[in-house]
Amino acid sequence: MAETVAQSLTSILEQIDERFEVVVVDDGSTDGSVEILKWLEEEYEALRVTTDAGNSNHGEARQHAIELANGEYVLSSLDADDEFTPCIQQFVSLYHELEDTKENEFLLLGYGLYMAPRSLLQKIPYRSMGYGEDRDLYRRLLAEDALLSLSHHRIRRTLGYQPSKTESLKIGVETIKNQFRSGLHLRPYLRWAFEEMIGKRDRISSVRGLLHLIVAPLAYLLSLTEERYEAPEQFRDIGVYKNALMDAHMTLSEMEERSGIEVDRNAIGPRGCAVFDIDQKRSLID
């Protein structure tokens, strides 16, 4: 993280104004990241750094940052190995345009960031788990009709580090294990993976479908040794959840058409329109 944290954070800090703060939670890095974070904290008034936070996984760290935040809204999923194109203020403006047309609180999910009222993420918080913590959150938000997913152009690029094939496999096993920890049932998962493998769902490659089919039984057994949570009853079947998430995934124009609203393009400006108002929906691999 030390090699990328300054480039990542400054790509955010240089595009925000006094309305924003950036909260960084570091759980005991030993690679020199803390020294870089402290230097950046002295340079940028908007940056607040918490070190040795004591979190044991991604879910705890993300929720810790949400609890530390002072604002009414949070932007999250901003990681230390990603560099962001200028888009954050436009995304915020777009959120508020949509917010004016909805009665309930909601999370607006994009590719690499999301925005939601802080109160919503305190009522429906991240739970204590590693990879896959976001999927667990999305299921519970969908069950409350509190998630919209926006299809848009790429807004970030990964800096430097790429996991090896072995590391990617370990991450994949942990992610699937945490799906079962968060309340998914095994039999529907195997059925969904088989349908992916034979191309019935046309979502991911047949190879990935096969890998899910092979890994799922082991991941399920591993999940039985750890703390488990309940999933919303309708989303214990992963296929039902995937369908619901895809139904919530739309272009801006599709959101307008479905809800019978009209977003003011002047409010998000030319940059916001260029990035977030696209003609054709991109696929969502979650």
C-alpha positions in Angstrom: 0.0 0.0 0.0 2.9 2.4 0.7 3.7 2.6 -3.0 0.2 3.7 -4.0 -1.4 5.4 -1.0 -0.2 9.0 -1.8 -1.1 8.8 -5.5 -4.5 7.3 -4.5 -5.4 9.8 -1.8 -4.3 12.8 -3.6 -6.4 11.8 -6.6 -9.3 12.2 -4.2 -8.1 15.2 -2.1 -7.3 17.3 -5.1 -10.9 17.2 -6.5 -12.9 17.9 -3.3 -13.8 21.2 -1.6 -14.5 22.3 2.0 -17.7 20.3 2.1 -15.8 17.0 2.2 -13.6 15.1 4.6 -11.5 12.0 3.9 -11.4 9.5 6.7 -8.6 6.8 6.5 -8.6 3.8 8.8 -5.2 2.0 9.0 -5.1 -1.3 10.9 -1.4 -1.5 11.8 0.4 -1.2 8.4 4.1 -1.9 8.7 5.2 -1.0 5.2 5.7 2.7 5.7 2.2 3.7 4.9 1.5 5.3 8.3 4.4 7.8 7.8 3.0 8.7 4.4 -0.5 9.1 5.8 0.7 11.3 8.6 2.6 13.5 6.1 -0.5 13.8 3.9 -2.6 14.6 7.0 -0.4 17.6 7.6 -0.7 18.8 4.0 -4.5 18.4 3.6 -6.9 19.8 6.2 -9.7 17.5 4.9 -7.8 14.4 5.7 -8.2 12.5 9.0 -6.1 9.4 9.7 -6.8 6.7 12.3 -4.0 4.2 12.9 -3.8 0.9 14.8 -7.6 0.8 14.6 -7.8 -2.8 15.7 -10.2 -4.0 13.0 -9.8 -7.6 11.9 -11.3 -7.5 8.4 -12.7 -5.3 5.6 -16.2 -5.1 7.0 -15.0 -3.9 10.4 -12.7 -1.3 8.8 -15.3 0.1 6.5 -17.9 0.4 9.3 -15.3 2.0 11.6 -14.6 4.7 9.0 -18.4 5.3 8.6 -18.7 5.7 12.4 -15.8 8.2 12.5 -17.2 10.3 9.7 -18.8 13.7 10.7 -20.9 14.3 7.6 -24.6 13.5 6.9 -23.5 11.4 3.9 -20.7 9.0 3.1 -18.8 8.1 0.0 -17.2 4.7 0.4 -15.3 1.8 -1.3 -12.4 4.2 -2.0 -9.4 2.0 -1.5 -5.7 2.8 -1.2 -4.6 1.2 -4.4 -7.1 3.0 -6.7 -6.6 6.3 -8.5 -9.8 8.3 -9.3 -10.5 10.4 -12.3 -12.2 13.8 -11.5 -15.8 12.7 -10.9 -16.6 12.7 -7.1 -18.4 16.1 -6.9 -20.4 15.2 -10.0 -21.4 11.9 -8.4 -22.5 13.7 -5.3 -24.6 16.1 -7.3 -26.2 13.2 -9.2 -27.1 11.5 -5.9 -28.9 14.6 -4.6 -30.8 14.9 -7.9 -32.0 11.4 -7.5 -32.6 11.9 -3.8 -35.0 14.7 -4.5 -37.3 12.2 -6.3 -37.3 9.4 -3.7 -39.0 9.1 -0.3 -36.8 6.6 1.3 -33.0 6.6 2.1 -31.0 4.7 -0.5 -27.4 3.8 -1.5 -26.3 4.7 -5.0 -23.8 2.1 -6.2 -21.3 2.9 -8.9 -18.2 1.2 -10.3 -15.7 1.8 -7.5 -17.6 4.1 -5.2 -21.0 4.6 -3.7 -22.9 7.2 -1.7 -25.5 6.9 1.0 -26.8 8.7 4.1 -24.6 7.9 7.0 -27.7 7.0 9.0 -28.7 4.3 6.5 -25.3 2.6 6.9 -25.7 2.8 10.7 -29.1 1.1 10.5 -27.9 -1.4 7.9 -24.1 -1.7 8.7 -21.3 -3.7 7.4 -20.9 -6.9 9.3 -17.6 -8.5 10.5 -16.2 -10.3 7.5 -13.4 -10.1 5.0 -13.8 -10.3 1.2 -17.4 -10.3 0.1 -18.5 -7.8 2.8 -20.1 -5.6 0.1 -22.3 -8.4 -1.2 -23.7 -9.0 2.2 -24.5 -5.3 2.6 -26.1 -5.1 -0.9 -28.4 -8.0 -0.1 -29.8 -6.3 3.0 -30.1 -3.0 1.3 -32.0 -4.6 -1.6 -34.4 -6.2 0.8 -35.3 -2.7 2.1 -35.6 -1.3 -1.4 -32.6 0.9 -0.5 -30.2 0.3 -3.4 -29.8 1.7 -6.9 -26.9 0.7 -9.1 -25.7 3.1 -11.8 -24.0 1.9 -15.0 -21.3 4.4 -16.1 -17.9 4.8 -17.6 -14.7 3.7 -15.7 -13.7 6.2 -13.1 -10.7 4.6 -11.4 -7.7 2.5 -12.2 -5.8 0.1 -10.0 -2.3 1.1 -9.2 0.6 -1.3 -9.0 -0.2 -4.4 -7.1 -2.0 -7.3 -8.8 -2.6 -10.5 -6.9 -1.0 -13.7 -8.1 -3.2 -16.6 -9.3 -2.7 -18.3 -5.9 -3.7 -15.2 -4.1 -6.7 -14.7 -6.4 -7.8 -18.2 -5.6 -7.6 -17.6 -1.9 -9.5 -14.4 -2.2 -12.2 -16.3 -4.2 -12.5 -19.0 -1.6 -12.8 -16.5 1.2 -15.4 -14.5 -0.8 -17.6 -17.5 -1.4 -17.1 -18.7 2.2 -18.4 -15.3 3.4 -21.4 -15.6 1.2 -22.4 -18.7 3.1 -21.5 -17.0 6.4 -23.9 -14.2 5.5 -26.9 -16.6 5.1 -26.8 -18.0 1.6 -27.9 -21.6 1.1 -25.7 -24.2 -0.6 -28.1 -26.0 -2.9 -29.3 -22.8 -4.7 -25.7 -21.7 -5.0 -24.7 -24.9 -6.7 -27.7 -24.6 -9.0 -26.8 -21.0 -9.9 -23.1 -21.9 -10.5 -24.2 -24.8 -12.8 -26.5 -22.4 -14.8 -23.6 -20.0 -15.1 -21.3 -22.8 -16.3 -23.7 -23.9 -19.1 -24.3 -20.3 -20.2 -28.0 -20.3 -19.1 -27.6 -17.0 -17.3 -25.1 -15.3 -19.6 -23.5 -13.4 -16.8 -20.0 -14.7 -16.3 -17.7 -17.1 -18.2 -18.3 -20.9 -18.2 -14.9 -21.3 -16.6 -15.8 -19.1 -13.7 -19.1 -20.9 -13.3 -17.2 -24.2 -13.1 -14.8 -22.8 -10.5 -17.7 -21.6 -8.4 -19.3 -25.1 -8.7 -16.0 -26.8 -7.5 -15.1 -24.3 -4.7 -18.6 -23.8 -3.2 -18.8 -27.1 -1.2 -15.4 -26.5 0.4 -16.2 -22.8 1.1 -19.5 -23.9 2.7 -17.8 -26.3 5.0 -15.3 -23.6 6.0 -18.1 -21.2 6.8 -19.5 -23.6 9.3 -16.5 -23.0 11.6 -17.0 -19.2 11.8 -19.7 -16.8 13.0 -22.8 -16.8 10.8 -25.4 -14.2 10.0 -28.9 -14.3 8.6 -29.7 -13.1 5.1 -33.0 -11.7 4.0 -35.2 -14.7 3.4 -35.8 -13.9 -0.3 -32.1 -13.6 -0.9 -30.8 -16.8 0.6 -31.0 -18.1 -3.0 -28.1 -16.4 -4.7 -29.8 -16.6 -8.1 -32.7 -14.5 -6.7 -30.3 -12.0 -5.3 -28.3 -11.7 -8.6 -31.6 -11.1 -10.5 -32.7 -8.4 -8.0 -29.3 -6.7 -8.2 -29.3 -6.7 -12.0 -32.9 -5.3 -11.9 -31.6 -2.4 -9.8 -28.6 -1.8 -12.2 -29.5 0.8 -14.8 -28.2 3.7 -16.9 -29.3 7.1 -15.8 -31.8 7.3 -18.5 -33.3 4.0 -17.5 -33.6 5.2 -13.9 -35.5 8.3 -15.1 -37.8 6.2 -17.3 -38.6 3.7 -14.6 -39.2 6.3 -11.9 -40.9 8.9 -14.1 -38.4 11.5 -13.2 -36.0 13.9 -15.0 -32.5 14.6 -13.7 -31.2 18.1 -14.4 -28.1 17.6 -16.5 -27.0 21.1 -15.7 -26.7 20.1 -12.0 -24.1 17.4 -12.8 -22.4 19.5 -15.5 -20.6 18.4 -18.7 -18.1 16.3 -16.8 -20.9 14.4 -14.9 -22.8 13.8 -18.1 -19.7 12.5 -19.9 -18.9 10.0 -17.1 -22.3 9.0 -15.7 -24.9 9.5 -18.5 -24.1 6.7 -20.9 -26.3 5.2 -23.7 -25.7 1.5 -23.2 -25.7 -0.4 -19.9 -22.5 -2.1 -19.0 -22.5 -5.5 -17.4 -22.3 -5.8 -13.6 -20.0 -8.5 -12.2 -20.5 -8.5 -8.5 
